[in-house]
Amino acid sequence: MGNLVLLVPHGFQPSYEKGFANGLARNGLEVELIGSDRTPASDIDSSVKVFNLRGSQDPSRPRFQKALNLLSYLAKLGRHLLLSKAQVLHLNGMLLGGTGWAALIECHLYKLVARKFFLTVHNLLPHGNESEEKKVELKRLYAVPDKLVVHTEKMKRALIEEYEVAPERVVVMHHGVDEIPKAVSAPEPGVALRVLIFGGVLPYKGIDIFLKALAYCSAFPVTAQIVGESRNAQYAKEIRGLIDQVSLPHRVAWIRGFVPESEVQGYFESADVVVLPYRHIDQSGVLFTAYRFGVPVVAFDVGAFKEYLPPYAGLLVTEKSPEALAEALSRFYTARSEYSREVILNFADSYSWEKTVRTLMPHYVG
């Protein structure tokens, strides 16, 4: 197509930036991707130009080093934006300035230098702050980009009805699934229910609810892996305390830190089920990652999960309580042999990034 799209994820989820960039490139677009040391460059299409401007994303760096890194990144990014010949600047990660005045200024700067400015809205409201004041703040922010990209129809309706965004400015692009591996395995049948909870350990993820639910799982043992880092010290302390209280026959391990792309498949393949006990969320990349490896899901009925979790792919739990989650895990345990990984993999293929990004094409080139 000969159209150049500049993707700016600000270090948002390496698998997401990879999938998004590859999807666009495989639809004939020229793509530039602003990356970091975490960007899986070797897995990105050779036609995509990757610019590592963010460098190290090691959370253990001293604060002064993080500050210097951020200043360096801003200078490099500013220069790149001014020199770029891209027809579209798509911020497909999170705003550096959060949601306040700094974010508003950031958006206006992008709008100033870009021919077309697209912003992906991953969550309409930030987790843990759903006040009316925040809505007013975000209404100003959402008025700036040429197009807002969301992952569900429900989010589009909310932008139109609650944030007064014109319908023609909202594009629904379903969350994509990375390329499905040629070989995907499943664990051998066992007595214990092997649970995986994957991703950042934060209050809205409801991991505490899952740990409390284990007290109500008396008919079968659960072996759980929590895989992900927590940047909330208080919540991390709560989770560690709850893990220490888990009694036999259940076992819970917390693997903390960033998980390299090369290790992700192993965690999912070793699980019977992925559990998403989220208190609230609009859409989840972990849901689609589970499908990518054919793993069924047990999740609370939040956001748009109802639209993306068919009965053959897992169970939806309407009540967000430890007791209700335990009951759902029990039902899953009894019927676990009925879930076909091949069927889930076929479902996942319908959401490949190459297919989902196509809804953006007429908006990019129009």
N, C-alpha and C positions, 0 to 999 in steps of 0.2 A: 504493500500500500504506500510505502514511502513516507509515512508519518512517524515523527519521532516523539516518543513519550518518555518523560523523565519521571521516574518513580522515586519518591522520597519517603522511606519508611521510618527514619529516625531510630533505627535499631529494633523496630517492632518485629517480634517473632520471626526468626530466620527462615523457618519452613514456609511461612506465609509470603515473605518477600520473594523467596525462591519460586514458589508456585505461581504467584501473580506474574512475575517477570517472564517465566517460561511460557505461561499461557498466552500472554500478549505476543511474544516472539513467534510462537507456533501458529499464530493467526496472521503473520506477515507484517507485524509492526516493528519498527526500529525502536529499541528500548535501551535507555540508560538507567542504571540502578545505583543509587547512593548506598554504599554498604559499610560494613565494619569488619572487625576480625572474626565475628561470629557468622558472617554471611557465608553460606556453603557454596563458595564460588565454583568449585569443581563440579557441582551438580546443576549449575545454571547453564542454559543453552549458550553455545559458543557465540551466537550472534548478539547476545546481550553484553553491553559494555558496562562493566562493574567498576565503580570508583569507590575505593575504600577511604572514605573521608573521616569516619568516626573512630577508626583504630580500635584500641583495646576497650572492651566492655566488662572487664574483670571487676565484679562488685567489691572485691577486697582491697582495691586500690585506696591509698590515702585520699582524703578529701581534696587536698590541694592539687593532687594529680588529676582527679576527676574534673575539677574546675578548669585546670589548664587544658585538659582534653576537650572540654565543652567549648571553651573560647577558640581553640584551634579549629574545631569542627565548624563553628559558626562562621569563622573567617573563610575557610575553604568552601563551605556550602554557598556563602554569599557570592564568592567569586565565580563558582560554577554556575549559579543561577543567572548571573549577569552575562556570562559568555555563552550560555546554552542556546542552541537553535531549536529546542524542542517546541512543537506546536502545543503540547499539553504538559502541564506540571501536575502530577497526581500525588498528593500527600496521602499515602495509603497506610500510614502508621498512626502514631499518636502525636498530637501537637506538643512541642517542647515546652510551651508556656502553660500547659494544663488546659484550663477552660476560662480563665479570667482575662484581665486586660492585656497581659503579656501574650496570651494566645490570640486575642483579637488583633493586636498589632502584628503578630506573626502572619496571620491570615491576610491582612491588608498588604503586607510586603510581598507575599506570594502573588496576590492578585495584581500588584503593581508591575512585577517583572514577567508574569506569565501571559502568554497569549490566551490560554484557557487554564483555569485553575479548578481542579477536582479535589474534593476532600472525602475520604472514606470515613463514615461515622460508624465506629464499631459498637459503641454503646451510646444511646441517646443521652443518658445521664451518667456521670462518674459513679463508680461503686461507692456506696457509703454516704453519698450526698445527693439526695433526691428532693431537695427543698424547692419551693416556688421561686426563691431568689436565684437559685442555680438555673432554673428554667429560663428566667428572664435574661440571665447572663448568656446562656447558650443560644437564645433566640437571636441576639445580636451577632453572635459568632456565625451561626448557620446562614445568616443573610449575606455573607461575604462571597463564598465560592460561586463559581459559575454553575457547578453541579455538585450535589451531595450523593454519594454512593452508599447504599445500605445493603444488608444481606438478607432482609426478609420483607415481605409485603406488610407485615405488622408494623415494622419500623417506618416504612414509607407513610402509612396511614397516620402514625403518630406525628411525624414531621409536618404533615399537611394540616392536621386537625389541632395539634397542641402547640406547634411552633410557627404556624402560619407561613409555611414554605410553599411556594407555588408548585403544583404537581409536576410541571415540565422541568423543574430543577432537580427532581429526585429520580435516581436510577437504581433499580433493584438488580443487584448482581449476587446470585447465590454464592455462598462460601464454597471455595473449591476444595477438591481432594487431590493431593499429590499423586504422582504416577504410582500405580499399584505395582508392588514388587512381582517379579515373575514367579517367585516361590514364596508362599506364605504357609507357615505351619501353625498347628494348634497343640496345646499341651496334652499329654496323655491323660485319660480319665483318672480322677483321683477322688479321695474321700472329701478333702477340704475344698471349699469354694475359694478360688484364687482371684482376688480383687485387685484391680489397678486403679489408683487415683493419680492422675497425671496433670502437671502444670503448676503454676504459682500457688503457693499456700497462703491464701488470703481469706478474710472472714466471709466474703460473699460466696466463696466456694463451698461452704457448709461442711467441711471435713470434720468439724467437731460433731455434727449431727450423725455422720457415719460412725464415728468412734463410739458415740453413745448408743447407737443402734445395735452394736455387737452384744450388749448386755441382754438384748431380747432375742438373739440368735442362739437358742439353746439346743436345737435339733441337729445342728451340723457345725463343723469347725470352719472358721474363716482364716485364710492367710492373705494378708493385705500388704501391698506395697504403695506407699505414698512417695511419688517421685516428683520433686520440684523444690525450688528455693522459696523462702519466705522473707520478704522485706518489711514485715510487720513484726517487730520483736515481741510485742505483747501477745499477738495471736500465736506466734511460734512457741512461746512459753506455754500457752494454753494447750496447744496440740501435743507438745511433749509431755505435759502432765497427764493428758487423757490417754496417751499411748502407754504410759507407765501404769495406768490403772486397768488396762486390758488384761483379762485373766484367761488362763488356758480353758478350753483348747484353742482359743484364738491367738493369732500371732500377727503383729504389725511391725513393719520396718519402714523407716523414713529415710529415703535416699535424697540427701540435700545437694543442691548445686545445679549448675547448668548441664543439661544432657546433650551431648553432641548428636548430630543427626544420625551418625553411624550406629548409635546405640538405641535409638528410639524403637526400632522394629522388635528388638529382643524383649523389651519390657512389655509390649503389647502382645506379642506371641505367647508369652508365658502366662497370660491372664485368661481366665474363663469369662470375665466380665469387666467392663469399665464402669465405674460408678461416678455419676455426676450429681451430687446432692446440693446443687447450687441454690442459694436463697433467692437470687435474681440474676438475670443476664438476658441480653437480647439474642445473642447467638454465640456458639462456642466452637472454636477450631478443634478442640479435643474430641468433640463428637464425631467430626469428619475424619480425624486421624484414626479413631477406633474403627470406623467403617473401612478405611484404607487397608487395614490388616484383618478385616473380617470379624472383628470382635463385637459381640452384642453389648448393649448398654442398658443400665438401669439409671434413670434420671428423674429428678423432680420436674413437675409440669410448670416450667417457667419459660418466659420469652416465647420463642417460636418453636420450642422443642416438639410440640404436638404435631407440627407440620413435617418434621424431619425424622421422627422416630416411629416407623411403621412397626406393627406387631411382630413381624418376622425378624426385626433387628433389636428387640429388647422390650423393656417395660417402662411405662410412664407412671410416676407416683404422684397422685393428686395432693395428698396432705404432706406438708413439709415437717415431719416429726420423726424422731428416732424409731418410734413404734411402727409407723407406716413404712418406713424404709426397711426395717427388719422383716416385715411381712412380705414386702416385694422381693427381698433377697431370698426369702424362703420359697416363694413361688418360683423364682428363677432357678433356684437350686434343684427343685423337684423336676423342672422341665428343661434343664440346661442342655440335654442331649438333642432337643428338638430344634435348636438354633443352628442353622447351616451357615458356615463361614463363606461358602461359595455363593450363596444367595446374597449375603451382605456385601460381598466383594462386587457382585454384579450391580447392586444398588449404588455402591460407591462410585463405580465407573460413570454413572450418569451425571456425577457432579465433578468430573475432572476439570481442572483449571482451564484447560484448552477450550472446554465447552462453556463454562460459566462466564468467562470474561467476554464472550462474544456479544453479550448485551451492551457492552461499552462501546463497541466499534462504531455504530452510527453517531454516538455522542462525541467520540473523539474526532471523527473526520468530518462531521456535519458543520 
